[in-house]
């Protein structure tokens, strides 16, 4: 896939040919530019607040840090923006691997809870495991709070208030504000220690966005995604409901898991221009969510309920074992059609099992277990994807 995806408008752009935003400081004797509504930014992202104008840099090479001149006021600026939506981007965006990671799942899968817990884990336990500096990136967009405000509000809700979220509202015109992380760490290459920065973009789709093929095609970011995390709701699997004896409040959708996956597949095949004989090649982490509901059914000694060794790498052999155990569980629960579909349409997918909360919530009143949030294996899908992009190492290859 050419170029790199802008994490705000989903367009593929050339990382070395970003535009610049005026700093609002003109040359001596000439006033700087004034903020105004940027029609391109409003059209692409919905952001309608006044902002300083953006401009294309000269094509000739420059010596030293690039600070091209604003054609309107003559002032210089080093603030870079997306050439399509004019949203400010980090200074070194495009200089390293920056995968756009889409996250999809049907209504009631628990995507918002999962993304909240994953974000919290990234900033605490996962960064310590890999010795990485992990921070939220990006400024406030439109009517949405900043990513930091979003995370604090959600963490307070789940971790402190012990409450679940209301259903995520559908995307507006296929757009949803992303959560963007900056992952910076030291790595060794050719015997030398170097520093590298990777930007990770996540989107929380509403389940309603995937209830028809038409809505799925409106989710433009899926077409731009470099990788996907697909959350499967075990409560939607054919035999899980009877065996788990779930309360009525836990069953928020009748949407079959296989139907959602099939619609996403059709979109990807169309956008990538694949022939019938070809498989989708982007990495897809298929996560079997809410595994906490299966604790009694599986038994305490089941391999899926063991916390893996927290090494600073993805362990390939252990990942393959998890993959096979989840595959076996899918077949046991009558969801072999999902496995067959993935196997025949995707060249690079891996199964995972996780619990964002660590124990079943009270679905009737929307409360988290009084024991608090105790995540189980929530970062494994992301760690695998990072290993596929070479951001972190892989060990234990078979």
PyMOL commands that set and color helices and strands:
alter all, ss='L'
color gray80, all
select helices_A, chain A and resi 39-45+111-130+147-160+207-210+213-218+220-224+234-236+240-244+248-250+257-271+291-298+303-305+316-332+336-345+380-388
alter helices_A, ss='H'
color red, helices_A
select strands_A, chain A and resi 4-5+12-13+19-21+54-55+80-81+100-104+133-137+179-189+192-204+227-232+283-288+314-315+349-353+394-395
alter strands_A, ss='S'
color yellow, strands_A
deselect
rebuild
show_as cartoon
